[in-house]
Amino acid sequence: MVPPVRPAPPPALLEALRTARVPLESFDEACAACAECDDTDAADYPKGFEMDLETTMLGSVNPLGRQILVSTGKSDWIREVTDDADSIPGLVRAVFDETSAAGTPSEKKGLLGKFGAMVLGGDKKKEDEQEGIPGVHPSSAAPPADGVVSSKLSILSSSFISSSHEGHRESVIVLPDYKVVHEVEASRAAVGELVKGYLRPEVGRAGAGELSGSLRSWPLPYQCVILLCSHRKRDKRCSIAAPLLISQFHHHLEKHGFHVDERGDDLTEDADPIEAWESEDKEARLKEQLQGVQKADQARVGLFKVSHIGGHRYAGNVILYFPNGSSVWYGRTIPSDVGLIVDRTIMEGKVVPELLRGGLGLEGKDGDKGVLDW
């Protein structure tokens, strides 16, 4: 298979990205700077794997407040993971929508249960007609002083395994907050505590959970969290792309000295939970700990499969989350691109516009560290 030529965004959008100080590096520039670009050992997608190379991909990421990953230990799920009313995704969807409907008019923004699809409550048309660069949105973990952050919630099932000690309880990763909540039971009471203490739009990055509750949270230990859609029941291309991309991520990340965690084994409880920290210091301490993650002697990466994120016509889809709250969403990714993504985006903070679907917290990041900068 000859590598496809991924088109750059239209000139007007490229100029808008540069004006917004998104740290761009064209595909050709990134390849020239990366010794691992166009890895000839990378397996191609099979014949007949169709990829949309015609439509404008930048802008295919909708406004997003938070995205949660629920541990399942699986790589494929029912077609819509929130349709199971007795599951954690289904309960979160119901409780979040109920609490949004009970809020003030400005809070009634609704729920993004299926990314890019139905919104419950709020004025979807008005929210979608936002100002700024299509697909590039503020991050709720590091909101700009003059930016409005969406209150929408994306609910995904994920392949990592629960670290909870009690049976039938799951671990829930909260992004871009960059933390994990353990011991979440599939019950109205537990999910109500999760939504109220960790997911409501007005709750800060450190959360509002207290020691009096049953849930506890910890900062993620990863220098980067990589998410790959593998949801075969939504589109078989994602289930084909994910394993091939994962193999290449292992190869290139390990060459850079990263420990790669696919199971969530590093989501341990070897320190005090955030809920036990002094109240007035929580946000500052969380930031300090997450900054320390980037300087750790043993750099770690979480590499997880997830359910449908939208845009399967752009498979392979790759989402990168970083401790500072920024996130880069790539599409039209093929296995031979992975070396470039690791070397230029994960290591150097550069954004490749030919692969860019959108992201969170990318504006104003054109300093030396690019999107890795705090």
VOGU-3710 file (C-alpha; in Angstrom, 3 decimals, decimal comma):
1> mvppvrpapp> 0,000/0,000/0,000  1,410/3,366/-1,036  1,152/5,828/1,905  -1,735/8,207/1,224  -1,066/11,905/0,813  -2,888/13,583/3,685  -4,042/17,053/2,622  -3,244/20,065/4,764  -6,133/22,149/6,109  -7,308/24,974/3,824
11> pallealrta> -4,943/27,988/3,802  -7,369/30,140/5,795  -7,486/27,550/8,601  -3,706/27,139/8,564  -3,320/30,886/8,937  -5,857/30,883/11,773  -3,849/28,178/13,567  -0,649/30,189/13,209  -2,361/33,394/14,373  -3,650/31,523/17,427
21> rvplesfdea> -0,048/30,414/18,101  -0,687/26,700/17,737  2,797/25,116/17,447  2,626/23,770/13,903  5,160/21,662/12,075  4,147/20,489/8,611  4,265/16,811/7,777  7,310/17,330/5,553  9,084/19,402/8,235  8,287/16,794/10,884
31> caacaecddt> 9,590/14,006/8,658  12,805/15,911/8,002  13,337/16,312/11,760  12,421/12,722/12,628  14,720/9,779/11,959  11,795/7,395/12,436  9,474/8,991/9,870  7,899/6,682/7,286  9,018/3,506/9,049  9,328/0,894/6,297
41> daadypkgfe> 8,876/-1,917/8,863  5,396/-0,703/9,822  2,565/-2,936/8,619  0,158/-1,241/6,220  -3,611/-1,322/6,495  -5,069/-4,140/4,416  -6,306/-3,661/0,896  -9,760/-2,146/0,848  -9,236/-0,055/3,994  -11,007/3,154/3,001
51> mdlettmlgs> -9,946/6,499/4,426  -11,662/9,824/3,765  -9,007/12,003/2,131  -11,376/14,513/0,587  -13,281/16,384/3,289  -11,739/18,976/5,617  -10,818/17,022/8,747  -9,882/19,960/10,972  -13,053/20,879/12,832  -14,340/17,327/13,314
61> vnplgrqilv> -13,789/17,574/17,092  -16,792/19,126/18,832  -16,598/21,381/21,915  -15,792/19,262/24,944  -15,579/19,858/28,673  -14,567/16,467/30,018  -14,074/12,971/28,661  -14,206/9,916/30,916  -12,877/6,406/30,335  -14,538/3,526/32,198
71> stgksdwire> -12,436/0,408/32,745  -13,789/-2,743/31,088  -10,790/-4,870/30,073  -12,384/-5,152/26,613  -11,591/-3,759/23,164  -15,120/-3,844/21,705  -18,477/-2,931/23,189  -22,181/-2,618/22,418  -22,841/-0,129/19,641  -23,662/2,745/22,031
81> vtddadsipg> -22,024/2,210/25,409  -24,446/4,525/27,233  -27,506/2,519/26,095  -27,057/-0,015/28,907  -28,979/1,796/31,637  -27,502/-0,397/34,383  -23,867/0,174/33,402  -21,636/2,980/34,648  -21,667/4,739/31,222  -25,469/4,530/31,102
91> lvravfdets> -25,879/5,722/34,693  -23,429/8,601/34,201  -25,351/9,707/31,142  -28,662/9,688/33,033  -27,378/11,339/36,220  -25,326/13,981/34,408  -28,300/14,980/32,305  -30,568/15,129/35,350  -28,165/17,358/37,269  -27,663/19,569/34,203
101> aagtpsekkg> -31,418/19,985/33,800  -31,678/20,964/37,469  -28,957/23,634/37,172  -29,186/27,284/36,333  -30,027/28,289/32,737  -26,373/28,941/31,995  -25,533/25,421/33,172  -28,107/23,646/31,002  -25,642/22,694/28,298  -26,621/19,037/28,115
111> llgkfgamvl> -24,651/15,854/27,693  -22,531/14,615/24,832  -23,137/10,921/25,410  -22,126/9,929/21,913  -19,333/12,132/20,608  -20,603/14,392/17,873  -24,156/13,095/18,160  -27,201/13,663/20,357  -27,072/16,412/22,949  -29,627/16,306/25,737
121> ggdkkkedeq> -30,710/19,799/26,721  -29,209/23,130/25,758  -29,065/24,759/22,358  -26,816/22,568/20,227  -26,908/24,863/17,202  -25,881/27,843/19,302  -23,036/25,949/20,949  -21,794/24,577/17,656  -21,685/28,078/16,144  -18,764/29,027/18,329
131> egipgvhpss> -16,157/31,582/17,476  -12,560/30,610/16,852  -10,865/27,800/14,961  -13,088/24,812/14,127  -12,139/21,831/16,272  -9,718/23,746/18,521  -11,263/24,414/21,924  -10,214/25,643/25,379  -9,254/22,995/27,934  -11,306/22,784/31,134
141> aappadgvvs> -8,090/21,814/32,954  -6,377/25,077/31,969  -9,111/27,473/30,843  -8,059/30,824/29,369  -9,163/33,933/31,241  -11,391/35,061/28,382  -12,415/31,656/27,013  -15,683/29,797/27,492  -15,231/26,072/28,130  -17,956/23,668/27,050
151> sklsilsssf> -19,827/21,747/29,736  -20,331/18,723/27,494  -19,252/15,299/28,723  -17,986/12,465/26,512  -18,444/8,977/27,982  -16,211/6,183/26,695  -15,587/2,586/27,640  -11,922/1,639/27,650  -9,676/-1,412/27,569  -7,745/-0,851/30,793
161> isssheghre> -8,478/-3,056/33,786  -10,046/-1,827/37,007  -7,663/-1,171/39,894  -10,522/-1,236/42,383  -10,251/-3,736/45,225  -13,935/-4,547/45,492  -15,576/-6,848/42,948  -17,788/-5,348/40,240  -16,349/-1,863/40,740  -14,515/0,045/38,078
171> svivlpdykv> -11,851/2,706/37,723  -12,747/5,882/35,824  -10,131/8,118/34,187  -11,192/11,779/33,987  -9,682/13,884/31,203  -8,338/16,493/30,696  -8,260/16,655/34,526  -5,665/13,873/34,296  -6,752/11,786/37,267  -8,348/8,430/38,018
181> vheveasraa> -11,231/7,657/40,369  -11,314/4,146/41,849  -14,057/1,973/43,385  -16,913/3,240/41,215  -19,898/0,937/41,528  -22,644/0,659/38,913  -25,268/2,156/41,200  -27,174/5,435/41,270  -25,555/6,386/44,573  -21,946/5,831/43,462
191> vgelvkgylr> -22,442/7,403/40,053  -24,259/10,329/41,655  -21,185/10,922/43,818  -18,930/10,625/40,748  -20,932/13,195/38,800  -21,352/15,621/41,688  -17,783/15,443/42,955  -15,793/15,041/39,744  -17,764/15,664/36,531  -20,084/18,633/37,013
201> pevgragage> -18,881/21,623/34,939  -18,442/23,865/37,988  -16,131/21,373/39,733  -12,434/22,269/39,465  -9,657/20,038/38,255  -8,870/18,749/41,741  -12,534/17,822/42,196  -14,978/18,437/44,985  -14,768/14,961/46,497  -14,417/14,795/50,285
211> lsgslrswpl> -13,116/12,108/52,627  -16,671/11,637/53,855  -17,591/10,160/50,468  -16,782/6,673/49,210  -14,751/7,618/46,125  -11,056/8,521/45,961  -8,961/9,954/43,123  -5,274/10,121/42,220  -3,258/12,023/39,572  -2,365/9,970/36,515
221> pyqcvillcs> 1,286/8,830/36,455  1,688/9,089/32,669  3,690/11,573/30,629  1,072/11,052/27,933  -2,214/9,182/27,604  -2,801/7,763/24,116  -6,313/6,703/23,123  -7,115/4,620/20,045  -10,646/3,860/18,895  -11,072/0,077/18,487
231> hrkrdkrcsi> -14,881/-0,049/18,451  -15,630/-2,707/15,826  -19,384/-2,610/16,375  -19,333/1,035/15,248  -16,861/0,695/12,365  -14,552/-2,211/11,566  -11,819/0,152/10,326  -11,179/1,243/13,904  -10,724/-2,362/15,059  -8,291/-2,944/12,190
241> aapllisqfh> -6,294/0,239/12,744  -5,943/0,114/16,544  -3,798/-3,072/16,902  -1,450/-2,016/14,108  -1,004/1,448/15,617  -0,498/-0,015/19,105  2,301/-2,251/17,847  4,092/0,766/16,392  3,534/2,881/19,505  5,194/0,160/21,594
251> hhlekhgfhv> 8,117/0,037/19,173  8,760/3,782/19,054  7,914/4,687/22,654  10,197/1,982/24,024  13,013/3,247/21,778  12,654/6,579/23,587  12,810/4,868/26,989  9,090/4,976/27,824  7,367/2,277/29,831  4,078/1,526/28,046
261> dergddlted> 1,074/0,575/30,178  -1,837/-0,966/28,255  -3,608/-2,587/31,217  -3,675/0,300/33,677  -1,246/-1,491/36,000  0,386/1,830/36,906  -2,876/3,252/38,282  -1,944/2,268/41,813  -2,873/3,861/45,129  0,623/4,314/46,571
271> adpieawese> 0,073/7,856/47,911  -2,619/9,885/49,640  -5,677/10,488/47,467  -6,496/14,018/46,351  -9,433/14,051/48,772  -7,016/13,831/51,725  -4,996/16,887/50,676  -5,397/20,219/52,420  -8,384/21,930/50,798  -6,692/25,250/50,072
281> dkearlkeql> -3,727/23,566/48,402  -5,424/20,981/46,186  -5,289/22,747/42,822  -1,700/23,946/43,283  -0,545/20,568/44,577  -2,202/18,718/41,694  -0,470/20,990/39,200  2,866/20,463/40,959  2,472/16,681/40,938  1,491/16,592/37,280
291> qgvqkadqar> 4,438/18,795/36,359  6,605/16,274/38,177  5,244/13,470/36,000  6,988/15,016/32,982  10,304/15,001/34,852  10,117/11,461/36,262  13,175/9,227/35,837  10,984/6,443/34,436  8,684/8,055/31,907  5,392/6,199/31,509
301> vglfkvshig> 2,668/6,290/28,869  -0,890/4,986/29,142  -1,953/3,379/25,851  -5,640/2,428/25,837  -8,308/1,350/23,381  -11,602/3,229/23,622  -15,131/3,131/22,267  -16,470/5,342/19,490  -15,145/8,930/19,491  -16,686/10,049/16,199
311> ghryagnvil> -15,037/10,538/12,826  -14,455/6,866/12,049  -14,103/7,798/8,373  -10,779/9,322/9,463  -9,506/6,067/11,022  -6,972/5,522/12,404  -7,921/7,968/15,115  -5,375/8,874/17,785  -5,993/11,124/20,804  -3,077/12,398/22,886
321> yfpngssvwy> -3,669/13,874/26,362  -0,901/15,594/28,355  -0,574/16,449/32,079  -0,890/20,204/31,421  -4,470/19,712/30,187  -3,792/20,002/26,466  -4,952/17,375/23,988  -4,198/16,689/20,312  -6,662/14,726/18,173  -5,162/13,145/15,058
331> grtipsdvgl> -6,898/11,334/12,201  -5,951/9,669/8,912  -3,116/8,081/10,876  -1,300/5,095/9,392  1,222/2,868/11,203  4,239/4,484/9,550  3,157/7,848/11,033  3,637/6,673/14,608  7,378/7,350/14,752  6,704/10,933/13,700
341> ivdrtimegk> 3,911/11,347/16,281  6,116/10,051/19,092  9,206/12,022/18,081  7,609/15,333/17,128  4,355/15,604/19,138  4,889/13,520/22,296  8,563/14,438/22,682  8,688/17,941/21,178  5,135/19,278/21,446  4,718/19,997/17,732
351> vvpellrggl> 1,336/19,688/16,000  1,190/18,225/12,484  -1,633/20,022/10,619  -2,086/17,316/7,956  -3,157/14,904/10,723  -5,027/17,384/12,921  -8,728/16,909/13,669  -8,650/19,395/16,554  -7,801/19,454/20,232  -7,985/21,147/23,612
361> glegkdgdkg> -5,754/23,893/24,955  -3,599/24,225/21,831  -3,734/27,999/21,409  -0,843/30,137/22,624  1,477/27,126/22,873  4,164/28,110/20,357  6,967/28,324/22,932  9,983/26,020/23,094  7,952/23,096/24,501  4,932/23,537/22,237
371> vldw> 1,776/21,851/23,530  3,792/20,380/26,401  4,290/23,833/27,895  2,463/24,860/31,054
//
